[in-house]
Amino acid sequence: MKSRLTLKRLKVIDENSHETYCFYADLLLDGKKIGSVSNEGQGGCNNYHFKERKDKIIVEAIAEAYVREHGLMEGFSNKLI
C-alpha cells in the first residue's frame, strides 16, 4: 500500500543537529502540500504546522491506524502538538 503522506524539500542542518536531527520539510497528503514539519535539533519533539485543521485530523488518524496495524507503542497518543 502506498503511503498517503510524503515529505518534500527535506533539508537537514547537520551543524545544528545535537540531540536530534535539525530539519525542515514540506508535508504532503496525496501529493498536495498540507503543511510542514521541523525539528530544532535540541532533543525536543517534531513541530507540525498545518494549513487547515482538517489536515491535522487526517494525519493523526493515519498515524493512529499505522501504529495499530503494526502493533507499535501500546498507549500511543496520536495528538500532534
C-alpha positions in Angstrom: 0.0 0.0 0.0 1.4 3.4 -1.0 1.8 5.9 1.8 -0.6 8.9 1.6 2.0 11.0 3.5 5.2 12.2 1.9 8.0 14.7 2.7 9.4 17.1 0.1 12.1 19.7 0.2 13.8 17.9 3.2 16.6 20.0 4.5 18.8 18.6 7.3 21.1 21.1 9.0 23.9 19.0 10.4 25.7 21.8 12.3 22.5 22.4 14.4 21.8 18.7 15.0 22.7 17.9 18.6 20.3 15.6 20.4 18.1 15.0 17.4 18.3 15.9 13.7 17.7 19.5 12.9 15.5 19.6 9.8 12.7 21.2 7.8 10.4 19.6 5.2 7.1 20.2 3.5 4.4 17.7 4.4 2.2 16.4 1.6 -1.0 14.4 1.7 -1.8 12.6 -1.5 0.7 14.8 -3.3 -0.8 18.1 -2.0 1.1 20.3 0.4 -0.8 20.5 3.7 1.9 21.9 5.9 5.4 21.4 7.2 7.3 19.5 9.8 10.5 20.6 11.5 12.8 19.9 14.5 15.3 22.3 16.1 17.8 19.5 16.8 18.0 20.2 20.5 16.2 17.0 21.7 12.6 18.2 21.5 9.7 16.8 19.6 9.0 17.5 15.9 6.9 20.6 15.2 4.0 20.2 12.8 2.3 23.2 11.1 -0.9 22.6 9.1 -2.6 24.9 6.7 -6.0 23.6 7.8 -7.3 21.9 10.9 -8.9 19.1 8.9 -5.5 18.1 7.5 -4.1 17.7 11.1 -7.1 15.4 12.0 -6.4 13.3 8.9 -2.7 12.9 9.6 -3.4 12.0 13.2 -5.9 9.3 12.1 -3.4 7.9 9.6 -0.7 7.8 12.3 -3.0 6.0 14.7 -4.1 3.5 12.1 -0.4 2.8 11.2 0.6 2.2 14.9 -2.5 0.0 15.5 -1.9 -2.0 12.3 1.8 -2.7 13.1 1.3 -3.3 16.9 3.6 -0.4 17.9 3.7 1.5 21.1 0.8 0.4 23.3 -0.9 3.6 24.6 0.2 5.6 21.6 -1.1 9.1 21.5 -1.9 10.4 18.0 -2.1 14.0 19.1 0.4 16.2 17.2 1.5 19.3 19.1 
